[in-house]
Amino acid sequence: MQAKHKLFFLFVSLTALALVAPLHAAAPVPPARTATEAQAGAADPIPDTLEQRLLACAVCHGKQGEGIAKSEYYPRLAGKPAGYLYNQLRNFRELRREVPIMTYMVAYMSDGYLHEIAEHYSQLQPPYPAPATGFSDQELARGEALVRKGDAGKNIPACSACHGKSLTGMEPTIPGLIGLNREYIVAQLGAWKTGQRHAARPDCMAQIANRLSPQDVSAVSAYLTTQRATANPMPALARSAKLPLDCGVVPGASSAVPESSSAVPSASGGDNAGKDVKDRKEPGS
């Protein structure tokens, strides 16, 4: 009986093999690709254009640089002075601002490329978000006092003294504060307090942030997010107001350590592109 079973299984196996073998034999073998065909099938090179470089920016900051609502990481870029945006891109590259994903994005971009990106976003004016609501009258009153008048007792100047009466910034390097969400404002003031964000010496924002209490930070951020943009939300002209303190990011400040060159380099490589990021950090600036 066992011998019969073995013969039966052997017969079935040989029959199946006989049926399958012709199918494999009939399958066409793809011819080897020529060198020309292989080259044609290769991925197209990435275009070396501003539009291509902006694709990465748009993923997080929006197609028009409008920012992502309710995010401490993806602020509005549109309409800010080109000098400010350029300085921040350099700060990420030089590790004066500690945001790893931004350092990764710009680590090997030339100064010329950074200028192009900054100029592009400075010219955009997408709609601003609706003013925020839901804050207490007491908190908004404290925020308004700090933003519009400052606090002489704490040696805190008014935000509007540097960022403009309309809070839209001042050329060439002071940013607008309208259109930013509360989480981002709180995060940046906290970064100055903890030393995670730096600017050219004297770092006036670090000085001011360290004079603000947690309650002050909450009040300022609340008030700023309730403000509506003006009909023409452009930065004020350079030197249109006398600043209340020396600030290194403002060209011509008496004790400023330059944060960037005033010359606009070529966008085709050179400059600081390709250097090891670790070798480019300037402590304390």
Secondary structure, DSSP 8 states (H G I E B T S, - for coil): -HHHHHHHHHHHHHHHHHHHHHHHHHS-------HHHHHHHS------SHHHHHHHHHHHH-TTS---TT-SSS---TTS-HHHHHHHHHHHHTTSB--HHHHHHHTT--HHHHHHHHHHHHT-------------HHHHHHHHHHHHT-BGGGTB--HHHHH-TTSS-BTTTB---TT--HHHHHHHHHHHHHTSB--SSS-HHHHHHTT--HHHHHHHHHHHHT----SS---B-TTSS--SS--TTSTT-TT---SS-SS---SSS-TTTTS-GGGS--TT-
